[in-house]
Amino acid sequence: MGRFKSVRQAQRFLASHDQINTIFRPRRYRLFTASYRHSRSDAFDLWHDYVLEMTA
């Protein structure tokens, strides 16, 4: 559980972390190098847009 105050807090963090992790870590063994790079680029563009939306 690390430094979380409760099991519920840890579960909330891990649930959201899993969704973000899925975006940024595609299954590389299934992709060619160019496809992997394109996927990562798309993920960072998506994240950048999301951050701009949240701060606006």
N, C-alpha and C positions, 0 to 999 in steps of 0.2 A: 504494500500500500504506500510505501515511501513516506512522503511528508504530507499526505492528505489528512484532513481532519476527520473525515468519515468515509465509510465505504461508498455512500451515495455520491459524495463529491468526486471520489476517484472514478466511479462509474460514469458520471457525466463527462468528465474530462476524457476518459478513454473512448467513449462513444463518439465524441466530436473529433478527437484525434484520429480515429480510425477512418472517418470519412475524408478528412484532409489528406491523410497518408495514402489513401487509395488514389486520389487525384495525382499526387506528386510522385508516386512510385509504381508506374505501370509494370506489368510482368515482363521484364526485359528479355527473359529467355524465349518469349514468344514473338519478339519483334526483331526486325532488322535494325541496324544501327540508325539509318536515316529515319525510320519510323519512330524509333525511341526518342531521338532528338526532337522530332516534330511534336511528339506527344508531350514531352517535357516543356517545350516552348509554349504550346497551347495551355498547359496547366499554369505556367507562370503568368501568361496573359490573362487567364481567367481569374487568378488570384489578385493580380494588379487591379483589374476592373472591380472586383469585389471590395477590395480595400478602399478604392476611391468612392464607391457607392456608400460604404459605411461611414466614411469621414465627411461626406458632403452634407 
